[in-house]
Amino acid sequence: MRGPRGAPPGGPLEGPPGAPVGSPAAEPLPAATDSPQEGYLWGPTLSSSSSSSSSSSSSSSSSSRLEGPLGGPPVPVAAAAAALERLQIELRSREVKTKATDNLLRLSFLLQFEAVCILAFEGSPQQQQQQQQQQQQQQQQQQQQQEERKEKRKCAKELAEKAFAENLLGLVGYEMLFQTSLEIAEDELSSRVALGVLGVLTAREAKDLQFFAAGFR
């Protein structure tokens, strides 16, 4: 039986219609877990943008969560870190290979450039042979010229010594002898011989001046 309306509090509570007195009205709902599971990544949820103003605070906290690919399971953190490390190693190996390739290309270019410079300065092998032949011919010609100069120097020296010994040349003859001997004999006629000839020459002309002049022509 029900108690009087003025009964003190603390008595049994009435339940919903058809329920016994003192029974619970409903079972408690499980609390929603906003924190992501440990060891997984989530992306931003699509429902966070369409949430009402009353749940704006909860949507702002849920928007920072990371999900996996759309429609796919969440990605483990360890697997993502391992994939990133493998990618970095591959990029480093590619970079090392690229640097090695660049160095080889640079070295090849330098060698080719050096070969081009050698060809430009020294010429092809055929041109080098022609140059060597020309150099040999020039050396032979120079040797012949040197031998001819030696003969002329010898002749000029003998004539100068003869003129100095016999004192047959005058001043004009000395000038001709000196100039001609310098042109023909170059440095073979030493300054001592020239000074000696100059010291003994007199103003008179030699009888055989024409002979000496003809010998130096």
Rosetta blueprint (number, residue, H / E / L):
1 M L
2 R L
3 G L
4 P L
5 R L
6 G L
7 A L
8 P L
9 P L
10 G L
11 G L
12 P L
13 L L
14 E L
15 G L
16 P L
17 P L
18 G L
19 A L
20 P L
21 V L
22 G L
23 S L
24 P L
25 A L
26 A L
27 E L
28 P L
29 L L
30 P L
31 A L
32 A L
33 T L
34 D L
35 S L
36 P L
37 Q L
38 E L
39 G L
40 Y E
41 L E
42 W L
43 G L
44 P L
45 T L
46 L L
47 S L
48 S L
49 S L
50 S L
51 S L
52 S L
53 S H
54 S H
55 S H
56 S H
57 S H
58 S H
59 S H
60 S H
61 S H
62 S H
63 S L
64 S L
65 R L
66 L L
67 E L
68 G L
69 P L
70 L L
71 G L
72 G L
73 P L
74 P L
75 V E
76 P E
77 V H
78 A H
79 A H
80 A H
81 A H
82 A H
83 A H
84 L H
85 E H
86 R H
87 L H
88 Q H
89 I H
90 E H
91 L H
92 R H
93 S H
94 R H
95 E H
96 V H
97 K H
98 T H
99 K H
100 A H
101 T H
102 D H
103 N H
104 L H
105 L H
106 R H
107 L H
108 S H
109 F H
110 L H
111 L H
112 Q H
113 F H
114 E H
115 A H
116 V H
117 C H
118 I H
119 L H
120 A H
121 F H
122 E H
123 G L
124 S L
125 P H
126 Q H
127 Q H
128 Q H
129 Q H
130 Q H
131 Q H
132 Q H
133 Q H
134 Q H
135 Q H
136 Q H
137 Q H
138 Q H
139 Q H
140 Q H
141 Q H
142 Q H
143 Q H
144 Q H
145 Q H
146 Q H
147 E H
148 E H
149 R H
150 K H
151 E H
152 K H
153 R H
154 K H
155 C H
156 A H
157 K H
158 E H
159 L H
160 A H
161 E H
162 K H
163 A H
164 F H
165 A H
166 E H
167 N L
168 L L
169 L L
170 G E
171 L H
172 V H
173 G H
174 Y H
175 E H
176 M H
177 L H
178 F H
179 Q H
180 T H
181 S H
182 L H
183 E H
184 I H
185 A H
186 E H
187 D H
188 E H
189 L L
190 S L
191 S H
192 R H
193 V H
194 A H
195 L H
196 G H
197 V H
198 L H
199 G H
200 V H
201 L L
202 T E
203 A L
204 R L
205 E L
206 A L
207 K L
208 D L
209 L H
210 Q H
211 F H
212 F H
213 A H
214 A H
215 G H
216 F H
217 R L
